Amino acid sequence: MEVIEEVAEHGNQNAITDACVSMMAARTAVLGAILNVKINLSALKDEEYTARMREECGQLEKAAVAKEQALLEKVNKTL
C-alpha cells in the first residue's frame, strides 16, 4: 500500500484513478487475509496469543482502511 501511495503521489497524475483502484484492491486483500487469520485463531487454545493476534488484526484493518480512505479523498479532490 505504501508503494501505491508513492505512485499516486509521484506518478503520472492521469493514472491517479488507477492507483486508487489498486489501493481498493489492496485493502480488500488485507481484509480477506485478516478474515483468514481470525477463522484460524478460533482453532488455537493459547488465549494470550490469540488476543494479541486479534489486536494486531484490528490495527492492520484500521491502517488499510485509513490508507484507502486518504487516497480516495485525494483523488476525489483532484477530479
C-alpha atoms as a printed R data frame, in Angstrom:
   type eleno elety resid chain resno       x       y       z
1  ATOM     1    CA   MET     A     1   0.000   0.000   0.000
2  ATOM     2    CA   GLU     A     2   2.937   2.301   0.615
3  ATOM     3    CA   VAL     A     3   4.110   1.764  -2.968
4  ATOM     4    CA   ILE     A     4   0.659   2.649  -4.255
5  ATOM     5    CA   GLU     A     5   0.781   5.872  -2.217
6  ATOM     6    CA   GLU     A     6   4.150   6.724  -3.783
7  ATOM     7    CA   VAL     A     7   2.874   6.056  -7.301
8  ATOM     8    CA   ALA     A     8  -0.223   8.171  -6.670
9  ATOM     9    CA   GLU     A     9   1.915  10.992  -5.292
10 ATOM    10    CA   HIS     A    10   4.767  10.977  -7.801
11 ATOM    11    CA   GLY     A    11   3.458   9.101 -10.829
12 ATOM    12    CA   ASN     A    12   1.508  10.245 -13.846
13 ATOM    13    CA   GLN     A    13  -1.493  12.105 -12.465
14 ATOM    14    CA   ASN     A    14  -3.614  10.878 -15.369
15 ATOM    15    CA   ALA     A    15  -3.333   7.433 -13.760
16 ATOM    16    CA   ILE     A    16  -4.260   8.501 -10.229
17 ATOM    17    CA   THR     A    17  -7.619   6.768 -10.523
18 ATOM    18    CA   ASP     A    18  -5.778   3.552 -11.389
19 ATOM    19    CA   ALA     A    19  -3.751   3.988  -8.203
20 ATOM    20    CA   CYS     A    20  -6.977   4.432  -6.270
21 ATOM    21    CA   VAL     A    21  -8.452   1.224  -7.681
22 ATOM    22    CA   SER     A    22  -5.191  -0.549  -6.831
23 ATOM    23    CA   MET     A    23  -5.464   0.739  -3.264
24 ATOM    24    CA   MET     A    24  -9.032  -0.554  -3.053
25 ATOM    25    CA   ALA     A    25  -7.864  -3.977  -4.221
26 ATOM    26    CA   ALA     A    26  -5.013  -3.935  -1.708
27 ATOM    27    CA   ARG     A    27  -7.405  -3.029   1.112
28 ATOM    28    CA   THR     A    28  -9.647  -5.910   0.098
29 ATOM    29    CA   ALA     A    29  -6.673  -8.286   0.103
30 ATOM    30    CA   VAL     A    30  -5.702  -7.150   3.606
31 ATOM    31    CA   LEU     A    31  -9.240  -7.588   4.921
32 ATOM    32    CA   GLY     A    32  -9.506 -11.024   3.309
33 ATOM    33    CA   ALA     A    33  -6.228 -12.119   4.873
34 ATOM    34    CA   ILE     A    34  -7.393 -10.863   8.257
35 ATOM    35    CA   LEU     A    35 -10.585 -12.904   7.976
36 ATOM    36    CA   ASN     A    36  -8.492 -15.997   7.247
37 ATOM    37    CA   VAL     A    37  -6.332 -15.332  10.296
38 ATOM    38    CA   LYS     A    38  -9.370 -14.830  12.519
39 ATOM    39    CA   ILE     A    39 -11.038 -18.075  11.439
40 ATOM    40    CA   ASN     A    40  -7.818 -19.972  12.118
41 ATOM    41    CA   LEU     A    41  -7.364 -18.314  15.518
42 ATOM    42    CA   SER     A    42 -10.589 -19.934  16.656
43 ATOM    43    CA   ALA     A    43  -8.810 -23.324  16.488
44 ATOM    44    CA   LEU     A    44  -5.997 -22.261  18.837
45 ATOM    45    CA   LYS     A    45  -6.089 -22.738  22.588
46 ATOM    46    CA   ASP     A    46  -3.455 -20.131  23.562
47 ATOM    47    CA   GLU     A    47  -5.731 -17.276  24.624
48 ATOM    48    CA   GLU     A    48  -2.888 -14.795  25.155
49 ATOM    49    CA   TYR     A    49  -1.527 -15.374  21.660
50 ATOM    50    CA   THR     A    50  -4.954 -15.238  20.011
51 ATOM    51    CA   ALA     A    51  -5.768 -11.995  21.857
52 ATOM    52    CA   ARG     A    52  -2.509 -10.440  20.600
53 ATOM    53    CA   MET     A    53  -3.204 -11.594  17.061
54 ATOM    54    CA   ARG     A    54  -6.767 -10.256  17.156
55 ATOM    55    CA   GLU     A    55  -5.410  -6.908  18.351
56 ATOM    56    CA   GLU     A    56  -2.837  -6.868  15.556
57 ATOM    57    CA   CYS     A    57  -5.535  -7.760  13.030
58 ATOM    58    CA   GLY     A    58  -7.595  -4.823  14.258
59 ATOM    59    CA   GLN     A    59  -4.656  -2.466  13.848
60 ATOM    60    CA   LEU     A    60  -3.884  -3.750  10.362
61 ATOM    61    CA   GLU     A    61  -7.513  -3.412   9.332
62 ATOM    62    CA   LYS     A    62  -7.711   0.185  10.577
63 ATOM    63    CA   ALA     A    63  -4.463   1.084   8.811
64 ATOM    64    CA   ALA     A    64  -5.566  -0.449   5.497
65 ATOM    65    CA   VAL     A    65  -8.939   1.283   5.587
66 ATOM    66    CA   ALA     A    66  -7.314   4.608   6.522
67 ATOM    67    CA   LYS     A    67  -4.796   4.405   3.655
68 ATOM    68    CA   GLU     A    68  -7.567   3.648   1.184
69 ATOM    69    CA   GLN     A    69  -9.736   6.472   2.517
70 ATOM    70    CA   ALA     A    70  -6.898   9.001   2.407
71 ATOM    71    CA   LEU     A    71  -6.129   8.243  -1.225
72 ATOM    72    CA   LEU     A    72  -9.805   8.212  -2.193
73 ATOM    73    CA   GLU     A    73 -10.251  11.652  -0.640
74 ATOM    74    CA   LYS     A    74  -7.214  12.957  -2.515
75 ATOM    75    CA   VAL     A    75  -8.478  11.527  -5.804
76 ATOM    76    CA   ASN     A    76 -11.945  12.994  -5.291
77 ATOM    77    CA   LYS     A    77 -10.415  16.437  -4.673
78 ATOM    78    CA   THR     A    78  -8.370  16.084  -7.849
79 ATOM    79    CA   LEU     A    79 -11.275  15.105 -10.076
